[in-house]
Amino acid sequence: MKSSYKNDCTFLLKEINIKEITIEEKEKLISKGISYSEMISKEKEPSKEIMDIFYYMTKRDKREIANYVGKISEILYKKNGDNLIVVSLARAGTPIGILIKRYIKEKYNKDIKHYSISIIRGSGIDKNALDYILKNNPQGYIQFVDGWTGKGSITKELTKSIKEYNKEKNTNIDDNLTVLVDPAKLCKIYGTREDFGLSTSCLNSTVSGLISRTIFNKEYIGQEDFHGAKYLDYLESYDVSNYFIDEITKEFKNIKIDNLECEEIDKNYAHDIMKKVREEFDVKDINKIKLSVGETARVLLRRNPRIVLVKNKEDKNVSHIIKLAEERNAKVLEYDCGEYNCISIIKE
């Protein structure tokens, strides 16, 4: 489908023209048991203040981000060589996949394949997209990539989906997810375990190729179709997708990757934090709790927040969270978030 990116990514998505609804309408439908994947809410133009924060964070952190990209790129290329196929999870994974492709091109002069596909909690990964990738790259080694981990819902969905796919198709796809930021401690390969505030989490489609969140609604998606998405042309004047990619790419020449070590996975860490929050704030539905800076930004951009918990309001990683919360009139409370810098709770 169409996107505002250059030639750095092949989106295996069906472009659809679905009606966008308000956040309030979306929350009502979700509360009735309708999957979030069947609808999208209207994406509003980012405020000048949020754009200023995005530019500031990108300039401040671009070398650090480039280092994290370099680390995961080196690990993946050393492991898989020219057979590496980066499969990013749209949308938060898309810019990370593009940056891995750019890094490997600059460092090794190799053009690796990069596809961006959909995965949806409750529906799983787009199996038609996987069929396409394997058919066109029979010798390829698929590596799934995302932006960050929260409490691990997508990591679990990916593991479940790939186990089913491998059994059904007699394949041997690796279900491990690589992310830039892994505060949930669930990934074998990551850039950092710090709950780092990526500047891309300030924005929605305008830093992701003007692609909406992915959609799995059978009114629009047939049995043979890829999952869907909408191209948000009305936001073209706000688009900074290529700006972000270019700013980080410029830093590749200034970095030296000398540490490729990754710590062990801790499957209980995010679960224990979530259990504590659930009990202390009397949350009935565990899906209403979102862990990490990245997930909290998503809540503030497209859900109805009940409260935002931050470890330290002055921390650089949450500057955009504080501003987004102010714009949404959401209460912000300082709270011991463990090693997370931010946690949010959606209204029930």
C-alpha positions as CSV (number, residue, x, y, z in Angstrom):
1,M,0.0,0.0,0.0
2,K,0.9,3.6,-0.3
3,S,3.1,5.3,2.3
4,S,5.1,8.5,2.6
5,Y,8.4,6.6,3.0
6,K,11.1,6.4,0.3
7,N,12.0,2.9,-0.9
8,D,13.0,1.5,2.5
9,C,10.0,-0.7,3.2
10,T,7.4,-2.9,1.5
11,F,4.1,-2.6,3.4
12,L,2.2,-5.9,3.1
13,L,-1.1,-4.2,3.9
14,K,-4.4,-3.7,2.0
15,E,-5.2,0.0,1.6
16,I,-8.8,0.5,2.8
17,N,-11.0,3.5,3.2
18,I,-12.7,2.9,6.5
19,K,-14.6,5.6,8.4
20,E,-12.7,7.1,11.3
21,I,-14.6,7.5,14.6
22,T,-14.0,9.5,17.8
23,I,-12.0,8.1,20.7
24,E,-15.2,8.1,22.8
25,E,-17.1,6.1,20.1
26,K,-14.2,3.7,20.0
27,E,-14.1,3.2,23.8
28,K,-17.9,2.4,23.8
29,L,-17.5,-0.2,21.1
30,I,-14.5,-1.8,22.8
31,S,-16.5,-1.9,26.1
32,K,-19.2,-3.9,24.2
33,G,-16.6,-6.5,23.3
34,I,-15.8,-5.4,19.7
35,S,-12.1,-5.7,18.9
36,Y,-10.0,-2.6,18.7
37,S,-8.7,-4.0,15.4
38,E,-12.1,-3.5,13.7
39,M,-12.0,0.3,13.9
40,I,-9.7,3.3,13.9
41,S,-10.2,6.7,15.7
42,K,-9.7,10.0,13.9
43,E,-6.1,11.1,14.2
44,K,-5.8,14.7,15.0
45,E,-3.1,17.1,13.9
46,P,-0.2,17.2,16.4
47,S,0.0,20.5,18.4
48,K,2.9,22.8,17.9
49,E,4.1,22.0,21.4
50,I,4.2,18.3,20.7
51,M,6.0,18.9,17.4
52,D,8.6,21.0,19.2
53,I,9.1,18.3,21.8
54,F,9.5,15.7,19.0
55,Y,12.2,17.8,17.2
56,Y,13.9,18.5,20.5
57,M,13.9,14.8,21.6
58,T,15.1,13.6,18.2
59,K,18.0,16.1,18.1
60,R,18.9,15.3,21.7
61,D,18.8,11.5,21.5
62,K,19.7,10.8,17.8
63,R,23.2,9.5,18.5
64,E,21.9,7.3,21.4
65,I,19.1,5.9,19.1
66,A,21.7,5.3,16.3
67,N,23.8,3.3,18.8
68,Y,20.9,1.1,19.7
69,V,20.1,0.6,16.1
70,G,23.7,-0.2,15.3
71,K,23.8,-2.8,18.2
72,I,20.8,-4.8,17.1
73,S,21.8,-4.5,13.4
74,E,25.2,-5.9,14.1
75,I,23.8,-8.8,16.1
76,L,21.2,-9.6,13.4
77,Y,23.6,-9.3,10.5
78,K,26.3,-11.4,12.2
79,K,23.7,-14.1,13.0
80,N,21.9,-14.2,9.6
81,G,24.1,-12.5,7.0
82,D,22.7,-11.7,3.6
83,N,19.7,-14.0,4.2
84,L,18.3,-11.7,6.8
85,I,14.8,-10.5,6.1
86,V,13.6,-7.8,8.5
87,V,9.9,-8.0,9.2
88,S,8.7,-5.1,11.2
89,L,5.4,-5.0,13.0
90,A,3.5,-2.0,11.7
91,R,3.5,0.7,12.8
92,A,5.9,1.2,15.8
93,G,8.3,-1.3,14.3
94,T,8.4,0.2,10.8
95,P,10.9,3.0,11.4
96,I,13.1,0.6,13.4
97,G,13.1,-1.8,10.4
98,I,14.0,1.0,8.0
99,L,16.9,2.1,10.2
100,I,18.2,-1.5,10.4
101,K,18.1,-1.7,6.6
102,R,19.8,1.7,6.3
103,Y,22.6,0.7,8.8
104,I,23.4,-2.6,7.1
105,K,23.5,-0.8,3.7
106,E,25.9,1.9,5.0
107,K,28.1,-0.5,7.0
108,Y,28.1,-3.6,4.8
109,N,26.8,-2.2,1.4
110,K,24.1,-4.9,1.5
111,D,20.5,-4.3,0.5
112,I,18.5,-6.5,2.8
113,K,14.7,-7.0,2.4
114,H,12.4,-5.2,4.7
115,Y,8.7,-5.8,5.0
116,S,6.2,-4.3,7.4
117,I,3.2,-6.4,8.4
118,S,0.3,-6.5,10.8
119,I,-0.1,-8.3,14.1
120,I,-3.2,-7.8,16.2
121,R,-3.8,-8.9,19.8
122,G,-6.5,-11.5,19.7
123,S,-6.3,-12.1,16.0
124,G,-2.6,-12.9,15.6
125,I,-0.1,-12.2,12.8
126,D,-1.1,-11.7,9.2
127,K,-0.5,-15.2,7.8
128,N,-1.2,-14.1,4.2
129,A,1.7,-11.7,4.6
130,L,4.0,-14.5,5.9
131,D,3.0,-16.7,3.0
132,Y,4.0,-13.9,0.6
133,I,7.4,-13.3,2.3
134,L,8.3,-17.0,2.3
135,K,7.2,-17.5,-1.3
136,N,9.3,-14.6,-2.5
137,N,12.3,-15.3,-0.2
138,P,12.6,-19.1,0.1
139,Q,16.2,-18.9,1.5
140,G,15.5,-15.9,3.7
141,Y,15.7,-15.8,7.5
142,I,12.8,-13.8,9.0
143,Q,13.5,-11.6,12.0
144,F,10.6,-9.8,13.6
145,V,11.2,-6.2,14.7
146,D,9.2,-3.7,16.8
147,G,9.8,-0.4,18.5
148,W,9.5,-1.4,22.2
149,T,7.9,-3.8,24.7
150,G,5.2,-2.8,27.2
151,K,3.9,-5.6,29.2
152,G,4.5,-8.2,26.5
153,S,1.1,-8.7,24.9
154,I,2.5,-8.5,21.4
155,T,5.5,-10.7,22.3
156,K,3.0,-13.4,23.5
157,E,0.8,-13.0,20.5
158,L,3.8,-13.4,18.1
159,T,4.9,-16.5,19.9
160,K,1.4,-18.0,19.7
161,S,0.9,-17.1,16.1
162,I,4.2,-18.3,14.8
163,K,3.9,-21.6,16.7
164,E,0.5,-22.1,15.0
165,Y,1.9,-21.1,11.6
166,N,4.9,-23.3,11.8
167,K,2.8,-26.3,12.7
168,E,0.2,-25.6,10.0
169,K,2.8,-24.8,7.2
170,N,5.6,-27.1,8.3
171,T,8.0,-24.1,8.5
172,N,10.6,-23.1,11.1
173,I,10.2,-19.4,11.5
174,D,11.9,-17.9,14.6
175,D,9.3,-16.3,16.9
176,N,11.8,-14.1,18.8
177,L,11.1,-10.4,18.6
178,T,13.9,-7.8,18.4
179,V,13.1,-4.3,19.7
180,L,15.0,-1.1,20.2
181,V,13.7,-0.6,23.8
182,D,12.9,-3.6,26.0
183,P,11.8,-2.4,29.5
184,A,9.7,-5.6,29.9
185,K,12.9,-7.7,29.7
186,L,11.2,-10.1,27.2
187,C,13.6,-10.0,24.2
188,K,16.8,-11.8,23.5
189,I,18.0,-9.0,21.2
190,Y,17.4,-5.4,22.1
191,G,19.0,-1.9,22.0
192,T,18.4,-1.0,25.6
193,R,16.5,-2.3,28.6
194,E,16.0,1.3,29.9
195,D,12.4,2.6,29.5
196,F,13.7,5.0,27.0
197,G,11.5,7.7,25.6
198,L,11.7,7.3,21.8
199,S,10.7,10.6,20.1
200,T,8.6,8.5,17.6
201,S,6.2,7.7,20.5
202,C,5.1,11.4,20.5
203,L,3.3,10.9,17.3
204,N,1.1,8.4,15.4
205,S,1.0,8.1,11.6
206,T,3.0,11.3,11.0
207,V,6.2,9.4,12.0
208,S,5.2,6.1,10.5
209,G,4.7,6.8,6.8
210,L,1.2,8.2,7.3
211,I,-0.2,4.7,7.8
212,S,-3.0,4.2,10.2
213,R,-3.0,1.5,12.9
214,T,-3.6,-1.8,11.2
215,I,-7.2,-3.1,10.8
216,F,-8.7,-6.5,10.7
217,N,-12.4,-6.0,9.9
218,K,-14.0,-8.6,7.7
219,E,-16.2,-6.0,6.0
220,Y,-13.0,-4.8,4.3
221,I,-10.6,-7.8,4.6
222,G,-11.2,-10.9,2.6
223,Q,-9.8,-14.4,3.3
224,E,-6.9,-13.9,0.8
225,D,-6.2,-10.3,1.7
226,F,-3.5,-8.8,3.9
227,H,-4.6,-7.0,7.0
228,G,-5.7,-3.4,6.2
229,A,-4.7,0.1,6.9
230,K,-5.6,3.6,5.8
231,Y,-3.3,6.2,4.2
232,L,-4.0,9.4,6.1
233,D,-3.4,12.0,3.4
234,Y,-5.0,14.8,5.4
235,L,-1.9,14.8,7.7
236,E,0.7,15.1,4.9
237,S,1.7,18.6,5.9
238,Y,2.7,17.3,9.4
239,D,4.6,14.3,8.2
240,V,8.1,13.8,9.7
241,S,8.5,10.1,8.9
242,N,11.5,10.6,6.5
243,Y,13.0,13.4,8.7
244,F,13.3,11.1,11.7
245,I,14.9,8.3,9.5
246,D,17.3,10.7,7.9
247,E,18.4,12.3,11.2
248,I,19.3,9.0,12.8
249,T,20.9,7.7,9.6
250,K,23.3,10.7,9.6
251,E,24.6,9.6,13.0
252,F,25.7,6.1,11.8
253,K,29.0,7.5,10.7
254,N,29.7,8.9,14.2
255,I,29.1,5.7,16.3
256,K,31.3,2.8,17.3
257,I,29.5,-0.4,18.4
258,D,31.7,-2.2,20.9
259,N,29.1,-3.9,23.1
260,L,26.8,-6.5,21.7
261,E,25.9,-8.1,25.0
262,C,22.3,-8.7,25.9
263,E,21.0,-9.8,29.3
264,E,18.8,-12.8,29.9
265,I,15.0,-12.7,29.6
266,D,12.9,-12.2,32.7
267,K,9.4,-13.5,31.9
268,N,8.0,-12.5,35.4
269,Y,9.2,-8.9,35.6
270,A,6.4,-7.1,33.7
271,H,3.8,-9.5,35.1
272,D,4.8,-8.7,38.7
273,I,4.7,-4.9,38.1
274,M,1.3,-5.2,36.4
275,K,-0.1,-7.3,39.3
276,K,1.0,-4.7,41.8
277,V,-0.6,-1.8,39.8
278,R,-3.8,-3.8,39.3
279,E,-4.2,-4.4,43.1
280,E,-3.2,-0.9,44.2
281,F,-5.5,0.9,41.7
282,D,-8.3,-1.7,41.6
283,V,-8.2,-2.4,37.9
284,K,-10.6,-5.1,36.8
285,D,-9.4,-5.6,33.2
286,I,-5.7,-6.2,32.9
287,N,-5.7,-5.0,29.3
288,K,-6.4,-1.5,30.7
289,I,-2.9,-1.3,32.2
290,K,-0.2,-0.2,29.9
291,L,3.5,-0.4,30.9
292,S,6.3,1.8,29.4
293,V,6.8,5.2,28.1
294,G,5.9,4.1,24.5
295,E,2.6,2.4,25.6
296,T,1.6,5.4,27.7
297,A,2.1,7.7,24.8
298,R,-0.2,5.5,22.7
299,V,-2.8,5.7,25.5
300,L,-2.7,9.5,25.5
301,L,-2.8,9.7,21.7
302,R,-5.7,7.3,21.1
303,R,-7.4,6.1,24.3
304,N,-9.2,7.5,27.3
305,P,-6.7,7.6,30.2
306,R,-7.8,7.3,33.8
307,I,-4.4,8.1,35.2
308,V,-0.7,8.3,34.2
309,L,2.0,7.1,36.7
310,V,5.5,8.4,36.3
311,K,8.6,7.6,38.3
312,N,9.9,11.1,38.0
313,K,8.1,14.0,36.4
314,E,11.5,15.7,35.6
315,D,13.0,12.7,33.8
316,K,13.9,13.5,30.2
317,N,12.2,10.3,29.0
318,V,8.7,11.5,30.0
319,S,8.8,15.2,28.9
320,H,6.4,14.4,26.0
321,I,4.2,12.3,28.3
322,I,3.7,15.2,30.6
323,K,2.7,17.5,27.7
324,L,0.4,14.9,26.1
325,A,-1.3,14.3,29.5
326,E,-1.8,18.1,29.9
327,E,-3.5,18.2,26.4
328,R,-5.8,15.3,27.4
329,N,-6.5,16.7,30.9
330,A,-5.2,13.4,32.3
331,K,-4.0,13.1,36.0
332,V,-0.3,12.5,36.4
333,L,0.9,10.9,39.6
334,E,4.5,10.2,40.7
335,Y,4.7,6.5,41.6
336,D,7.4,3.8,42.0
337,C,7.1,2.1,38.6
338,G,10.0,-0.2,39.2
339,E,12.4,0.0,36.2
340,Y,9.6,1.4,34.0
341,N,9.6,5.2,33.8
342,C,5.9,5.3,33.0
343,I,2.6,3.3,33.4
344,S,-0.9,4.3,32.3
345,I,-4.3,3.0,33.2
346,I,-7.2,3.3,30.7
347,K,-10.7,4.2,32.0
348,E,-12.9,1.2,32.4
